[in-house]
Amino acid sequence: MPEGHSVHRIARQFAVNFVGTAPEVTSPQGRFAQGAALLSGREMIDARAVGKQMFLEFSDDRWLRVHLGIYGAWDFAGDVRVDPSIQIHGQAPGRTKLGQTGEYSRPDPARPLDRDGEDSVTSIGAPRRTRVRMAETDRETAAPAAFPPEPVGQVRVRLLNDLVCADLRGPTACEVLTPAEVDAVIQKLGPDPANANTPAERERFVERALRKKTPIGLVLMDQSVIAGIGNVYRAEMLFRAELNPHTPANTIDRTVLEALWDDWAHLLEIGITVGQMMTIDGLAGEEYERALVDRDERHSVYKLEGTPCKRCGTNIALEEFGARKLYWCPGCQT
């Protein structure tokens, strides 16, 4: 499932490609035909993410709420522009990339490629005729022969303006809401430092966490306590804090919870900007390049079960925890 930084990146793509335009909205699949009719031809005013949910605001107080869930993905096609705030460290200004873990591109021997073929270093540039899939990972494929392209697969909703087409497939939620309904959804979500990294929002997280008797490893995944954290960031943040995932949240010192918020804000900004969940600090040069290429080099515990901890040498443990896989070090997370 895409974690919070991915959804923020997608929202920024809507901001640069659709906000200020009045796209045609359709439902090629047919399941969202009524909702599409309510939005079609209305100006998109704003695009924002809160945690793992995205909200697109249209004129006349109509909003599109999308939660990608496990299988959801957006496909952008056409003269796609890339938000200039999404930059790669070491690249010239304006060199950008999309999404969570890089983009799929044509092979280039000068570019390091992830083991799954993900190009983690370079960008597609902007604008350029292309097709980009944005979800948990981003994939760039050949530009469609014609614009707009024919819908492929079960497209729940299509947004189309003069330059760009965006197709949504497989979301958990896709619905038109009123402003009051949007506010009700957001009020149920915890704070998101990508939207407001303020002392007040940090305190809101701390107070909500301190009311929980459940383990901190579950509380960090509770979107009503803090928005956007998923399985990868949960494991890595607890390791970085040297916290046992089973520790009841209400027994944790306030300063430790404040430090967790600050670390989430730090890691989230890296994820939004770089497009990788980089959770090891201080990487530079060849180490940084290896981390972009190999997931195991950019994480400390996630999916490293049975291997020695990079900090203390104890084997990383894997267990089922709240119906999800938990990776942690029993040696230094005591």
Stockholm file with secondary structure:
# STOCKHOLM 1.0

chainA/1-334         MPEGHSVHRIARQFAVNFVGTAPEVTSPQGRFAQGAALLSGREMIDARAVGKQMFLEFSDDRWLRVHLGIYGAWDFAGDVRVDPSIQIHGQAPGRTKLGQTGEYSRPDPARPLDRDGEDSVTSIGAPRRTRVRMAETDRETAAPAAFPPEPVGQVRVRLLNDLVCADLRGPTACEVLTPAEVDAVIQKLGPDPANANTPAERERFVERALRKKTPIGLVLMDQSVIAGIGNVYRAEMLFRAELNPHTPANTIDRTVLEALWDDWAHLLEIGITVGQMMTIDGLAGEEYERALVDRDERHSVYKLEGTPCKRCGTNIALEEFGARKLYWCPGCQT
#=GR chainA/1-334 SS CCCHHHHHHHHHHHHHHTTTSCCEEECTTSTTHHHHHHHTTCCEEEEEEETTEEEEEETTTEEEEEECTTTCEEEEEEEECCCTTCBCTTSCTTCBCCSSSCEECCCCTTSCBCTTSEECSCCCCSSEEEEEEESSSEEEECCCSSSSCCCCSCEEEEEECSSEEEEEESCSEEEEECHHHHHHHHHTSCCCTTTCCSHHHHHHHHHHHHTCCSBHHHHTTCTTTSSSCCHHHHHHHHHHTTCCTTSBGGGSCHHHHHHHHHHHHHHHHHHHHHSSCCCSTTCCHHHHHHHHHCHHHHCSSTTCTTSBCTTTCCBCEEEEETTEEEEECTTTCC
#=GC SS_cons         CCCHHHHHHHHHHHHHHTTTSCCEEECTTSTTHHHHHHHTTCCEEEEEEETTEEEEEETTTEEEEEECTTTCEEEEEEEECCCTTCBCTTSCTTCBCCSSSCEECCCCTTSCBCTTSEECSCCCCSSEEEEEEESSSEEEECCCSSSSCCCCSCEEEEEECSSEEEEEESCSEEEEECHHHHHHHHHTSCCCTTTCCSHHHHHHHHHHHHTCCSBHHHHTTCTTTSSSCCHHHHHHHHHHTTCCTTSBGGGSCHHHHHHHHHHHHHHHHHHHHHSSCCCSTTCCHHHHHHHHHCHHHHCSSTTCTTSBCTTTCCBCEEEEETTEEEEECTTTCC
//
